[in-house]
Amino acid sequence: MRAGNLQLDSQGRLKHFLGIEGLSRELLAEILDNAERFAPVGDRAVKKVPLLRGKTVANLFFEPSTRTRTTFDLAAKRLSADVLNLNIEASSAKKGESLTDTLRNLEAMQCDMFVVRHQTSGAAEFIARQVAPHISVINGGDGRHEHPTQAMLDVFTIRRLKQRFTHLKVAIVGDVAHSRVARSEIHALRILGVPDIRVVGPKTLIPPRIEDMGVSVHHTLEEGIAGADVVIMLRLQQERMQSALLPSAHEYFREYGLTAARLKRAAKDAIVMHPGPINRGVEIDSAVADGVQSVILQQVTYGIAVRMAVMSMVMATQSLTFGNGQGSTDVD
Ligand code: NCD
């Protein structure tokens, strides 16, 4: 699915953020550069800028989430927006209200932005096609399809720690088949020029024809992470598996779990990443998750700045006046 055109307005600016596929290197770099400008806001005594004052953001989460929902919430609040957090599990969807009717009601409450997480691939795009023209939609993860802000916070973390993309070896390890994070990451890493992207996992968890995305496939961890500068571990997404694709968590850890001994196969200064939630002793050993090479908690912190960048960019397409100019995303 290509959401490329729908995401951009007539001037090529980001109107919705639905997926990484089809976006330009320049646009990804603009998101990263804006995130750099927002990162220091979190270190201030008053962690707020007035960019989205008077705007209303609705977080529509149809699937459980901790990190993504709370960091979108914090990002919107640090931009001074008003935020509605809808716990859809406990709301009208349970009473039989259709998605379209829920959306119409949120529009009637004069919301300006929807952040959507949904178990169905394509849900964010479906919503973006339905909403009133002034509303922007951000995909917070749709089925197995994409999770674009997660990929952007991952590449932000990589750029901060490794500076350049064009010499890197990046290994993505684990349940690639069920992972929207992996798909978005592969698109982002390719667009930014990473020359060596590997996916690593058992045959049952690597989707067929993934090589077409420009990655190499490895079925042993030792081979897959050899010399890697970045090792991204993925959770086993048991909730998305139709049937038992694996013998047991214990056996999985024996073959694919990242231990300190195995990490020695990667580059000496390799960083270890994980989108969370981590399952200790399943895909990653505690000694590695809490070790010096782990940047898992930095990813969480950077996620706020990256989400602030994306939210301010999509709202800038509405020709916002922030007191001192049109559509400016100035942080001060
Ligand atoms: C990921 C997700 O929900 O896609 N987590 C996240 O957003 N931080 C990955 C996962 O659930 O394993």
py3Dmol code that shows the C-alpha trace and the ligand (Angstrom):
import py3Dmol

protein = """\
ATOM      1  CA  MET A   1       0.000   0.000   0.000  1.00  0.00           C
ATOM      2  CA  ARG A   2       1.383   3.403  -0.912  1.00  0.00           C
ATOM      3  CA  ALA A   3       0.069   6.319   1.080  1.00  0.00           C
ATOM      4  CA  GLY A   4       2.721   8.670  -0.334  1.00  0.00           C
ATOM      5  CA  ASN A   5       0.463  11.078  -2.188  1.00  0.00           C
ATOM      6  CA  LEU A   6      -2.310  11.219   0.352  1.00  0.00           C
ATOM      7  CA  GLN A   7       0.262  12.249   2.954  1.00  0.00           C
ATOM      8  CA  LEU A   8       1.435  15.362   1.173  1.00  0.00           C
ATOM      9  CA  ASP A   9      -0.432  18.581   0.392  1.00  0.00           C
ATOM     10  CA  SER A  10      -0.254  20.345  -2.981  1.00  0.00           C
ATOM     11  CA  GLN A  11       3.017  21.990  -1.948  1.00  0.00           C
ATOM     12  CA  GLY A  12       4.644  18.683  -0.959  1.00  0.00           C
ATOM     13  CA  ARG A  13       4.365  19.337   2.765  1.00  0.00           C
ATOM     14  CA  LEU A  14       3.412  16.637   5.254  1.00  0.00           C
ATOM     15  CA  LYS A  15      -0.366  16.762   5.804  1.00  0.00           C
ATOM     16  CA  HIS A  16      -0.853  13.263   7.271  1.00  0.00           C
ATOM     17  CA  PHE A  17       1.832  10.854   8.503  1.00  0.00           C
ATOM     18  CA  LEU A  18       0.651   7.382   7.546  1.00  0.00           C
ATOM     19  CA  GLY A  19       3.742   5.483   6.426  1.00  0.00           C
ATOM     20  CA  ILE A  20       7.393   5.871   5.490  1.00  0.00           C
ATOM     21  CA  GLU A  21       7.078   4.109   2.132  1.00  0.00           C
ATOM     22  CA  GLY A  22       7.253   6.547  -0.758  1.00  0.00           C
ATOM     23  CA  LEU A  23       8.553   9.541   1.235  1.00  0.00           C
ATOM     24  CA  SER A  24      11.668  11.404   0.134  1.00  0.00           C
ATOM     25  CA  ARG A  25      15.037  11.524   1.838  1.00  0.00           C
ATOM     26  CA  GLU A  26      14.611  15.301   2.168  1.00  0.00           C
ATOM     27  CA  LEU A  27      11.350  14.946   4.054  1.00  0.00           C
ATOM     28  CA  LEU A  28      12.780  12.350   6.458  1.00  0.00           C
ATOM     29  CA  ALA A  29      15.792  14.617   7.036  1.00  0.00           C
ATOM     30  CA  GLU A  30      13.431  17.533   7.736  1.00  0.00           C
ATOM     31  CA  ILE A  31      11.626  15.460  10.396  1.00  0.00           C
ATOM     32  CA  LEU A  32      14.973  14.515  11.980  1.00  0.00           C
ATOM     33  CA  ASP A  33      16.223  18.113  11.913  1.00  0.00           C
ATOM     34  CA  ASN A  34      13.008  19.397  13.473  1.00  0.00           C
ATOM     35  CA  ALA A  35      13.229  16.682  16.147  1.00  0.00           C
ATOM     36  CA  GLU A  36      16.749  17.926  16.961  1.00  0.00           C
ATOM     37  CA  ARG A  37      15.279  21.346  17.624  1.00  0.00           C
ATOM     38  CA  PHE A  38      12.566  19.929  19.881  1.00  0.00           C
ATOM     39  CA  ALA A  39      14.847  17.588  21.873  1.00  0.00           C
ATOM     40  CA  PRO A  40      16.156  20.321  24.235  1.00  0.00           C
ATOM     41  CA  VAL A  41      12.590  21.286  25.233  1.00  0.00           C
ATOM     42  CA  GLY A  42      12.490  18.145  27.387  1.00  0.00           C
ATOM     43  CA  ASP A  43      15.518  19.332  29.350  1.00  0.00           C
ATOM     44  CA  ARG A  44      14.029  22.700  30.221  1.00  0.00           C
ATOM     45  CA  ALA A  45      12.474  23.538  33.578  1.00  0.00           C
ATOM     46  CA  VAL A  46       9.266  24.399  31.712  1.00  0.00           C
ATOM     47  CA  LYS A  47       8.860  21.657  29.099  1.00  0.00           C
ATOM     48  CA  LYS A  48       6.478  23.516  26.832  1.00  0.00           C
ATOM     49  CA  VAL A  49       6.404  25.524  23.625  1.00  0.00           C
ATOM     50  CA  PRO A  50       3.277  27.301  22.382  1.00  0.00           C
ATOM     51  CA  LEU A  51       3.198  25.927  18.817  1.00  0.00           C
ATOM     52  CA  LEU A  52      -0.099  24.037  19.000  1.00  0.00           C
ATOM     53  CA  ARG A  53      -1.865  26.215  21.537  1.00  0.00           C
ATOM     54  CA  GLY A  54      -5.594  26.107  20.893  1.00  0.00           C
ATOM     55  CA  LYS A  55      -5.388  22.898  18.855  1.00  0.00           C
ATOM     56  CA  THR A  56      -7.062  19.670  19.929  1.00  0.00           C
ATOM     57  CA  VAL A  57      -5.417  16.294  19.421  1.00  0.00           C
ATOM     58  CA  ALA A  58      -7.417  13.070  19.831  1.00  0.00           C
ATOM     59  CA  ASN A  59      -5.457   9.904  20.594  1.00  0.00           C
ATOM     60  CA  LEU A  60      -7.538   7.050  19.166  1.00  0.00           C
ATOM     61  CA  PHE A  61      -6.047   3.801  20.361  1.00  0.00           C
ATOM     62  CA  PHE A  62      -7.968   0.697  19.329  1.00  0.00           C
ATOM     63  CA  GLU A  63      -5.099  -1.538  20.488  1.00  0.00           C
ATOM     64  CA  PRO A  64      -3.154  -1.541  23.742  1.00  0.00           C
ATOM     65  CA  SER A  65      -0.098   0.696  23.909  1.00  0.00           C
ATOM     66  CA  THR A  66       2.008   2.212  26.643  1.00  0.00           C
ATOM     67  CA  ARG A  67       5.021   3.977  25.155  1.00  0.00           C
ATOM     68  CA  THR A  68       3.451   5.146  21.919  1.00  0.00           C
ATOM     69  CA  ARG A  69       0.258   6.516  23.475  1.00  0.00           C
ATOM     70  CA  THR A  70       1.956   8.219  26.406  1.00  0.00           C
ATOM     71  CA  THR A  71       4.714   9.784  24.324  1.00  0.00           C
ATOM     72  CA  PHE A  72       2.196  11.097  21.781  1.00  0.00           C
ATOM     73  CA  ASP A  73       0.259  12.467  24.755  1.00  0.00           C
ATOM     74  CA  LEU A  74       3.362  14.144  26.197  1.00  0.00           C
ATOM     75  CA  ALA A  75       4.457  15.440  22.800  1.00  0.00           C
ATOM     76  CA  ALA A  76       1.080  17.100  22.215  1.00  0.00           C
ATOM     77  CA  LYS A  77       1.089  18.595  25.712  1.00  0.00           C
ATOM     78  CA  ARG A  78       4.633  19.916  25.291  1.00  0.00           C
ATOM     79  CA  LEU A  79       3.384  21.630  22.138  1.00  0.00           C
ATOM     80  CA  SER A  80       0.577  23.171  24.282  1.00  0.00           C
ATOM     81  CA  ALA A  81      -2.256  21.326  22.504  1.00  0.00           C
ATOM     82  CA  ASP A  82      -5.333  20.060  24.310  1.00  0.00           C
ATOM     83  CA  VAL A  83      -5.392  16.261  24.280  1.00  0.00           C
ATOM     84  CA  LEU A  84      -8.237  13.750  24.336  1.00  0.00           C
ATOM     85  CA  ASN A  85      -7.169  10.201  25.144  1.00  0.00           C
ATOM     86  CA  LEU A  86      -9.831   7.817  23.937  1.00  0.00           C
ATOM     87  CA  ASN A  87      -9.747   4.372  25.381  1.00  0.00           C
ATOM     88  CA  ILE A  88     -11.703   2.767  22.564  1.00  0.00           C
ATOM     89  CA  GLU A  89     -11.905  -0.599  24.323  1.00  0.00           C
ATOM     90  CA  ALA A  90     -14.139   1.031  26.914  1.00  0.00           C
ATOM     91  CA  SER A  91     -16.002   3.397  24.620  1.00  0.00           C
ATOM     92  CA  SER A  92     -18.825   3.416  22.100  1.00  0.00           C
ATOM     93  CA  ALA A  93     -17.140   0.996  19.684  1.00  0.00           C
ATOM     94  CA  LYS A  94     -18.059  -1.626  22.264  1.00  0.00           C
ATOM     95  CA  LYS A  95     -21.660  -0.424  22.073  1.00  0.00           C
ATOM     96  CA  GLY A  96     -21.774  -0.992  18.329  1.00  0.00           C
ATOM     97  CA  GLU A  97     -20.955   2.500  17.074  1.00  0.00           C
ATOM     98  CA  SER A  98     -19.220   2.373  13.700  1.00  0.00           C
ATOM     99  CA  LEU A  99     -15.762   3.860  13.234  1.00  0.00           C
ATOM    100  CA  THR A 100     -17.210   6.455  10.870  1.00  0.00           C
ATOM    101  CA  ASP A 101     -19.728   7.601  13.482  1.00  0.00           C
ATOM    102  CA  THR A 102     -16.997   7.836  16.137  1.00  0.00           C
ATOM    103  CA  LEU A 103     -14.970  10.007  13.740  1.00  0.00           C
ATOM    104  CA  ARG A 104     -17.944  12.259  12.923  1.00  0.00           C
ATOM    105  CA  ASN A 105     -18.471  12.859  16.632  1.00  0.00           C
ATOM    106  CA  LEU A 106     -14.820  13.769  17.192  1.00  0.00           C
ATOM    107  CA  GLU A 107     -15.028  16.152  14.245  1.00  0.00           C
ATOM    108  CA  ALA A 108     -18.114  17.690  15.860  1.00  0.00           C
ATOM    109  CA  MET A 109     -15.941  18.277  18.945  1.00  0.00           C
ATOM    110  CA  GLN A 110     -13.668  20.336  16.675  1.00  0.00           C
ATOM    111  CA  CYS A 111     -10.580  18.117  16.917  1.00  0.00           C
ATOM    112  CA  ASP A 112      -7.684  19.069  14.647  1.00  0.00           C
ATOM    113  CA  MET A 113      -5.585  15.911  14.686  1.00  0.00           C
ATOM    114  CA  PHE A 114      -6.157  12.201  15.163  1.00  0.00           C
ATOM    115  CA  VAL A 115      -3.391   9.862  16.279  1.00  0.00           C
ATOM    116  CA  VAL A 116      -4.581   6.373  15.389  1.00  0.00           C
ATOM    117  CA  ARG A 117      -3.462   2.933  16.463  1.00  0.00           C
ATOM    118  CA  HIS A 118      -5.475   0.059  15.037  1.00  0.00           C
ATOM    119  CA  GLN A 119      -5.116  -3.699  14.650  1.00  0.00           C
ATOM    120  CA  THR A 120      -6.056  -3.532  10.954  1.00  0.00           C
ATOM    121  CA  SER A 121      -3.455  -2.682   8.295  1.00  0.00           C
ATOM    122  CA  GLY A 122      -4.568   0.402   6.374  1.00  0.00           C
ATOM    123  CA  ALA A 123      -6.788   1.768   9.172  1.00  0.00           C
ATOM    124  CA  ALA A 124      -4.976   5.122   9.451  1.00  0.00           C
ATOM    125  CA  GLU A 125      -5.171   5.667   5.705  1.00  0.00           C
ATOM    126  CA  PHE A 126      -8.882   4.729   5.732  1.00  0.00           C
ATOM    127  CA  ILE A 127      -9.459   7.358   8.420  1.00  0.00           C
ATOM    128  CA  ALA A 128      -7.371   9.973   6.594  1.00  0.00           C
ATOM    129  CA  ARG A 129      -9.609   9.523   3.536  1.00  0.00           C
ATOM    130  CA  GLN A 130     -12.761  10.026   5.637  1.00  0.00           C
ATOM    131  CA  VAL A 131     -11.975  13.041   7.789  1.00  0.00           C
ATOM    132  CA  ALA A 132     -12.770  16.705   7.158  1.00  0.00           C
ATOM    133  CA  PRO A 133     -10.069  18.454   5.094  1.00  0.00           C
ATOM    134  CA  HIS A 134      -8.594  20.454   7.987  1.00  0.00           C
ATOM    135  CA  ILE A 135      -7.875  17.343  10.096  1.00  0.00           C
ATOM    136  CA  SER A 136      -4.479  15.610  10.047  1.00  0.00           C
ATOM    137  CA  VAL A 137      -4.050  11.919  10.806  1.00  0.00           C
ATOM    138  CA  ILE A 138      -0.920  10.323  12.268  1.00  0.00           C
ATOM    139  CA  ASN A 139      -0.478   6.569  12.188  1.00  0.00           C
ATOM    140  CA  GLY A 140       0.520   5.200  15.601  1.00  0.00           C
ATOM    141  CA  GLY A 141       0.749   1.656  14.192  1.00  0.00           C
ATOM    142  CA  ASP A 142      -1.679  -0.184  11.884  1.00  0.00           C
ATOM    143  CA  GLY A 143      -1.749  -3.983  11.930  1.00  0.00           C
ATOM    144  CA  ARG A 144       1.423  -5.372  10.372  1.00  0.00           C
ATOM    145  CA  HIS A 145       1.678  -2.473   7.951  1.00  0.00           C
ATOM    146  CA  GLU A 146       3.579   0.569   9.297  1.00  0.00           C
ATOM    147  CA  HIS A 147       4.540   2.398  12.461  1.00  0.00           C
ATOM    148  CA  PRO A 148       6.179   5.467  10.976  1.00  0.00           C
ATOM    149  CA  THR A 149       6.894   7.521  14.107  1.00  0.00           C
ATOM    150  CA  GLN A 150       8.593   4.497  15.701  1.00  0.00           C
ATOM    151  CA  ALA A 151      10.839   4.168  12.641  1.00  0.00           C
ATOM    152  CA  MET A 152      11.637   7.890  12.752  1.00  0.00           C
ATOM    153  CA  LEU A 153      12.573   7.768  16.430  1.00  0.00           C
ATOM    154  CA  ASP A 154      14.747   4.751  15.670  1.00  0.00           C
ATOM    155  CA  VAL A 155      16.603   6.504  12.848  1.00  0.00           C
ATOM    156  CA  PHE A 156      16.841   9.634  15.020  1.00  0.00           C
ATOM    157  CA  THR A 157      18.527   7.523  17.711  1.00  0.00           C
ATOM    158  CA  ILE A 158      20.852   5.982  15.114  1.00  0.00           C
ATOM    159  CA  ARG A 159      21.784   9.384  13.664  1.00  0.00           C
ATOM    160  CA  ARG A 160      22.477  10.808  17.122  1.00  0.00           C
ATOM    161  CA  LEU A 161      24.774   7.926  18.036  1.00  0.00           C
ATOM    162  CA  LYS A 162      26.311   6.996  14.677  1.00  0.00           C
ATOM    163  CA  GLN A 163      26.148  10.371  12.858  1.00  0.00           C
ATOM    164  CA  ARG A 164      25.935   9.066   9.273  1.00  0.00           C
ATOM    165  CA  PHE A 165      23.786   6.392   7.648  1.00  0.00           C
ATOM    166  CA  THR A 166      25.805   5.657   4.549  1.00  0.00           C
ATOM    167  CA  HIS A 167      28.377   3.314   6.083  1.00  0.00           C
ATOM    168  CA  LEU A 168      26.164   1.365   8.484  1.00  0.00           C
ATOM    169  CA  LYS A 169      25.332  -2.312   8.894  1.00  0.00           C
ATOM    170  CA  VAL A 170      21.953  -2.677  10.591  1.00  0.00           C
ATOM    171  CA  ALA A 171      20.465  -6.012  11.725  1.00  0.00           C
ATOM    172  CA  ILE A 172      16.758  -6.342  12.557  1.00  0.00           C
ATOM    173  CA  VAL A 173      16.258  -9.519  14.582  1.00  0.00           C
ATOM    174  CA  GLY A 174      13.188 -11.570  15.425  1.00  0.00           C
ATOM    175  CA  ASP A 175       9.530 -11.576  14.488  1.00  0.00           C
ATOM    176  CA  VAL A 176       9.783  -9.579  11.272  1.00  0.00           C
ATOM    177  CA  ALA A 177       6.685 -11.241   9.817  1.00  0.00           C
ATOM    178  CA  HIS A 178       4.292  -9.618  12.290  1.00  0.00           C
ATOM    179  CA  SER A 179       6.196  -6.369  12.749  1.00  0.00           C
ATOM    180  CA  ARG A 180       4.992  -3.027  11.433  1.00  0.00           C
ATOM    181  CA  VAL A 181       8.048  -1.542  13.127  1.00  0.00           C
ATOM    182  CA  ALA A 182      10.408  -3.629  10.969  1.00  0.00           C
ATOM    183  CA  ARG A 183       8.607  -2.637   7.745  1.00  0.00           C
ATOM    184  CA  SER A 184       8.744   1.071   8.546  1.00  0.00           C
ATOM    185  CA  GLU A 185      12.356   0.798   9.689  1.00  0.00           C
ATOM    186  CA  ILE A 186      13.439  -0.955   6.498  1.00  0.00           C
ATOM    187  CA  HIS A 187      11.821   1.784   4.380  1.00  0.00           C
ATOM    188  CA  ALA A 188      13.401   4.546   6.483  1.00  0.00           C
ATOM    189  CA  LEU A 189      16.879   2.985   6.541  1.00  0.00           C
ATOM    190  CA  ARG A 190      16.809   2.454   2.770  1.00  0.00           C
ATOM    191  CA  ILE A 191      15.600   5.965   2.013  1.00  0.00           C
ATOM    192  CA  LEU A 192      18.343   7.388   4.264  1.00  0.00           C
ATOM    193  CA  GLY A 193      20.998   5.394   2.416  1.00  0.00           C
ATOM    194  CA  VAL A 194      21.964   2.546   4.783  1.00  0.00           C
ATOM    195  CA  PRO A 195      23.844   0.140   2.504  1.00  0.00           C
ATOM    196  CA  ASP A 196      23.612  -3.094   4.551  1.00  0.00           C
ATOM    197  CA  ILE A 197      20.249  -3.978   6.097  1.00  0.00           C
ATOM    198  CA  ARG A 198      19.749  -7.528   7.369  1.00  0.00           C
ATOM    199  CA  VAL A 199      16.732  -9.317   8.740  1.00  0.00           C
ATOM    200  CA  VAL A 200      17.433 -12.204  11.072  1.00  0.00           C
ATOM    201  CA  GLY A 201      15.078 -14.879  12.373  1.00  0.00           C
ATOM    202  CA  PRO A 202      13.599 -18.342  11.904  1.00  0.00           C
ATOM    203  CA  LYS A 203      12.004 -19.069   8.520  1.00  0.00           C
ATOM    204  CA  THR A 204       8.513 -18.999  10.075  1.00  0.00           C
ATOM    205  CA  LEU A 205       8.995 -15.387  11.215  1.00  0.00           C
ATOM    206  CA  ILE A 206      10.548 -13.912   8.078  1.00  0.00           C
ATOM    207  CA  PRO A 207       7.983 -12.979   5.408  1.00  0.00           C
ATOM    208  CA  PRO A 208       8.462 -14.421   1.927  1.00  0.00           C
ATOM    209  CA  ARG A 209      10.057 -12.092  -0.655  1.00  0.00           C
ATOM    210  CA  ILE A 210      11.295  -9.661   1.993  1.00  0.00           C
ATOM    211  CA  GLU A 211      14.490  -9.445  -0.084  1.00  0.00           C
ATOM    212  CA  ASP A 212      12.459  -7.318  -2.501  1.00  0.00           C
ATOM    213  CA  MET A 213      12.609  -4.558   0.122  1.00  0.00           C
ATOM    214  CA  GLY A 214      16.399  -4.431  -0.295  1.00  0.00           C
ATOM    215  CA  VAL A 215      17.459  -6.490   2.706  1.00  0.00           C
ATOM    216  CA  SER A 216      19.457  -9.684   3.135  1.00  0.00           C
ATOM    217  CA  VAL A 217      17.985 -12.619   5.066  1.00  0.00           C
ATOM    218  CA  HIS A 218      19.828 -14.593   7.757  1.00  0.00           C
ATOM    219  CA  HIS A 219      18.585 -17.525   9.763  1.00  0.00           C
ATOM    220  CA  THR A 220      21.261 -17.623  12.440  1.00  0.00           C
ATOM    221  CA  LEU A 221      21.816 -14.817  14.902  1.00  0.00           C
ATOM    222  CA  GLU A 222      25.592 -15.203  14.859  1.00  0.00           C
ATOM    223  CA  GLU A 223      25.758 -14.719  11.098  1.00  0.00           C
ATOM    224  CA  GLY A 224      23.093 -12.000  11.019  1.00  0.00           C
ATOM    225  CA  ILE A 225      24.682  -9.678  13.557  1.00  0.00           C
ATOM    226  CA  ALA A 226      28.330 -10.260  12.544  1.00  0.00           C
ATOM    227  CA  GLY A 227      30.013  -6.847  12.354  1.00  0.00           C
ATOM    228  CA  ALA A 228      26.695  -4.973  12.734  1.00  0.00           C
ATOM    229  CA  ASP A 229      26.789  -1.361  13.964  1.00  0.00           C
ATOM    230  CA  VAL A 230      23.157  -1.416  15.042  1.00  0.00           C
ATOM    231  CA  VAL A 231      21.207  -4.427  16.345  1.00  0.00           C
ATOM    232  CA  ILE A 232      17.443  -3.907  16.556  1.00  0.00           C
ATOM    233  CA  MET A 233      15.624  -6.611  18.522  1.00  0.00           C
ATOM    234  CA  LEU A 234      11.909  -7.259  18.030  1.00  0.00           C
ATOM    235  CA  ARG A 235       9.340  -8.765  20.350  1.00  0.00           C
ATOM    236  CA  LEU A 236       7.594 -12.015  19.443  1.00  0.00           C
ATOM    237  CA  GLN A 237       4.156 -10.666  18.553  1.00  0.00           C
ATOM    238  CA  GLN A 238       2.232 -13.695  19.792  1.00  0.00           C
ATOM    239  CA  GLU A 239      -1.059 -11.777  19.649  1.00  0.00           C
ATOM    240  CA  ARG A 240      -0.713 -11.545  15.851  1.00  0.00           C
ATOM    241  CA  MET A 241       0.302 -15.146  15.246  1.00  0.00           C
ATOM    242  CA  GLN A 242      -2.465 -17.305  13.805  1.00  0.00           C
ATOM    243  CA  SER A 243      -0.953 -20.563  15.004  1.00  0.00           C
ATOM    244  CA  ALA A 244       2.093 -21.735  16.888  1.00  0.00           C
ATOM    245  CA  LEU A 245       4.999 -20.678  14.688  1.00  0.00           C
ATOM    246  CA  LEU A 246       7.536 -21.441  17.364  1.00  0.00           C
ATOM    247  CA  PRO A 247       8.327 -24.392  19.600  1.00  0.00           C
ATOM    248  CA  SER A 248       8.598 -22.335  22.838  1.00  0.00           C
ATOM    249  CA  ALA A 249       9.901 -19.060  24.208  1.00  0.00           C
ATOM    250  CA  HIS A 250      12.705 -20.965  25.884  1.00  0.00           C
ATOM    251  CA  GLU A 251      13.786 -22.558  22.628  1.00  0.00           C
ATOM    252  CA  TYR A 252      13.516 -19.228  20.821  1.00  0.00           C
ATOM    253  CA  PHE A 253      15.846 -17.628  23.347  1.00  0.00           C
ATOM    254  CA  ARG A 254      18.351 -20.441  22.827  1.00  0.00           C
ATOM    255  CA  GLU A 255      18.486 -19.766  19.085  1.00  0.00           C
ATOM    256  CA  TYR A 256      17.782 -16.047  18.747  1.00  0.00           C
ATOM    257  CA  GLY A 257      17.994 -14.454  22.187  1.00  0.00           C
ATOM    258  CA  LEU A 258      20.583 -11.667  22.353  1.00  0.00           C
ATOM    259  CA  THR A 259      23.082 -12.458  25.108  1.00  0.00           C
ATOM    260  CA  ALA A 260      26.281 -10.602  26.003  1.00  0.00           C
ATOM    261  CA  ALA A 261      28.336 -13.441  24.490  1.00  0.00           C
ATOM    262  CA  ARG A 262      26.485 -13.268  21.184  1.00  0.00           C
ATOM    263  CA  LEU A 263      26.611  -9.487  21.036  1.00  0.00           C
ATOM    264  CA  LYS A 264      30.411  -9.803  20.802  1.00  0.00           C
ATOM    265  CA  ARG A 265      29.858 -10.858  17.173  1.00  0.00           C
ATOM    266  CA  ALA A 266      28.599  -7.363  16.353  1.00  0.00           C
ATOM    267  CA  ALA A 267      30.894  -4.337  15.976  1.00  0.00           C
ATOM    268  CA  LYS A 268      32.695  -3.354  19.212  1.00  0.00           C
ATOM    269  CA  ASP A 269      30.727  -0.115  19.471  1.00  0.00           C
ATOM    270  CA  ALA A 270      27.410  -1.590  18.281  1.00  0.00           C
ATOM    271  CA  ILE A 271      24.241  -0.181  19.802  1.00  0.00           C
ATOM    272  CA  VAL A 272      21.302  -2.386  20.820  1.00  0.00           C
ATOM    273  CA  MET A 273      17.787  -1.094  20.191  1.00  0.00           C
ATOM    274  CA  HIS A 274      14.257  -2.378  20.858  1.00  0.00           C
ATOM    275  CA  PRO A 275      10.916  -0.625  20.254  1.00  0.00           C
ATOM    276  CA  GLY A 276       9.502  -2.126  23.467  1.00  0.00           C
ATOM    277  CA  PRO A 277       7.835  -3.750  25.201  1.00  0.00           C
ATOM    278  CA  ILE A 278      10.838  -5.985  25.831  1.00  0.00           C
ATOM    279  CA  ASN A 279      10.432  -9.585  26.907  1.00  0.00           C
ATOM    280  CA  ARG A 280      13.463 -10.366  29.035  1.00  0.00           C
ATOM    281  CA  GLY A 281      14.728 -13.870  28.550  1.00  0.00           C
ATOM    282  CA  VAL A 282      12.753 -14.326  25.309  1.00  0.00           C
ATOM    283  CA  GLU A 283      14.367 -12.102  22.669  1.00  0.00           C
ATOM    284  CA  ILE A 284      16.878 -10.306  24.878  1.00  0.00           C
ATOM    285  CA  ASP A 285      18.861 -11.138  28.001  1.00  0.00           C
ATOM    286  CA  SER A 286      18.591  -8.688  30.901  1.00  0.00           C
ATOM    287  CA  ALA A 287      22.364  -8.188  30.901  1.00  0.00           C
ATOM    288  CA  VAL A 288      22.106  -6.816  27.352  1.00  0.00           C
ATOM    289  CA  ALA A 289      18.854  -4.869  27.833  1.00  0.00           C
ATOM    290  CA  ASP A 290      20.390  -3.075  30.820  1.00  0.00           C
ATOM    291  CA  GLY A 291      23.961  -3.079  29.481  1.00  0.00           C
ATOM    292  CA  VAL A 292      26.143  -0.230  28.269  1.00  0.00           C
ATOM    293  CA  GLN A 293      25.409  -0.860  24.603  1.00  0.00           C
ATOM    294  CA  SER A 294      21.635  -0.660  25.097  1.00  0.00           C
ATOM    295  CA  VAL A 295      19.965   2.579  23.977  1.00  0.00           C
ATOM    296  CA  ILE A 296      16.425   1.326  24.562  1.00  0.00           C
ATOM    297  CA  LEU A 297      15.485   4.057  27.044  1.00  0.00           C
ATOM    298  CA  GLN A 298      17.080   6.787  24.919  1.00  0.00           C
ATOM    299  CA  GLN A 299      14.727   5.672  22.151  1.00  0.00           C
ATOM    300  CA  VAL A 300      11.794   6.399  24.459  1.00  0.00           C
ATOM    301  CA  THR A 301      13.059   9.897  25.291  1.00  0.00           C
ATOM    302  CA  TYR A 302      13.804  10.735  21.649  1.00  0.00           C
ATOM    303  CA  GLY A 303      10.339   9.493  20.713  1.00  0.00           C
ATOM    304  CA  ILE A 304       8.822  12.580  22.339  1.00  0.00           C
ATOM    305  CA  ALA A 305      10.918  15.012  20.269  1.00  0.00           C
ATOM    306  CA  VAL A 306      10.261  13.078  17.066  1.00  0.00           C
ATOM    307  CA  ARG A 307       6.505  13.056  17.706  1.00  0.00           C
ATOM    308  CA  MET A 308       6.592  16.786  18.478  1.00  0.00           C
ATOM    309  CA  ALA A 309       8.339  17.317  15.137  1.00  0.00           C
ATOM    310  CA  VAL A 310       5.768  15.310  13.177  1.00  0.00           C
ATOM    311  CA  MET A 311       2.786  16.897  14.947  1.00  0.00           C
ATOM    312  CA  SER A 312       4.076  20.413  14.381  1.00  0.00           C
ATOM    313  CA  MET A 313       4.805  19.677  10.721  1.00  0.00           C
ATOM    314  CA  VAL A 314       1.349  18.298   9.899  1.00  0.00           C
ATOM    315  CA  MET A 315      -0.308  21.201  11.700  1.00  0.00           C
ATOM    316  CA  ALA A 316       1.865  23.703   9.812  1.00  0.00           C
ATOM    317  CA  THR A 317      -0.013  22.718   6.624  1.00  0.00           C
ATOM    318  CA  GLN A 318      -3.022  24.498   8.139  1.00  0.00           C
ATOM    319  CA  SER A 319      -1.231  27.857   7.854  1.00  0.00           C
ATOM    320  CA  LEU A 320      -1.216  28.256  11.588  1.00  0.00           C
ATOM    321  CA  THR A 321      -0.376  31.616  13.003  1.00  0.00           C
ATOM    322  CA  PHE A 322       1.795  31.222  16.051  1.00  0.00           C
ATOM    323  CA  GLY A 323       1.729  34.882  16.976  1.00  0.00           C
ATOM    324  CA  ASN A 324       4.751  35.765  14.891  1.00  0.00           C
ATOM    325  CA  GLY A 325       4.269  34.247  11.477  1.00  0.00           C
ATOM    326  CA  GLN A 326       2.453  31.854   9.185  1.00  0.00           C
ATOM    327  CA  GLY A 327       2.934  28.132   9.540  1.00  0.00           C
ATOM    328  CA  SER A 328       6.166  28.575  11.415  1.00  0.00           C
ATOM    329  CA  THR A 329       7.507  25.655  13.423  1.00  0.00           C
ATOM    330  CA  ASP A 330       9.881  27.828  15.449  1.00  0.00           C
ATOM    331  CA  VAL A 331      10.526  26.276  18.804  1.00  0.00           C
ATOM    332  CA  ASP A 332      10.979  29.520  20.714  1.00  0.00           C
TER     333      ASP A 332
END
"""
ligand_1 = """\
12
NCD
C 5.615 -1.922 18.827
C 4.225 -1.947 18.255
O 3.244 -1.795 18.957
O 4.163 -2.103 17.051
N 5.763 -1.256 20.033
C 5.750 0.091 20.133
O 5.014 0.772 19.452
N 6.609 0.660 20.996
C 6.237 -3.246 18.830
C 5.634 -4.313 19.677
O 4.486 -4.260 20.105
O 6.343 -5.323 19.878
"""
view = py3Dmol.view(width=600, height=400)
view.addModel(protein, "pdb")
view.setStyle({"model": 0}, {"cartoon": {"style": "trace"}})
view.addModel(ligand_1, "xyz")
view.setStyle({"model": 1}, {"stick": {}})
view.zoomTo()
view.show()
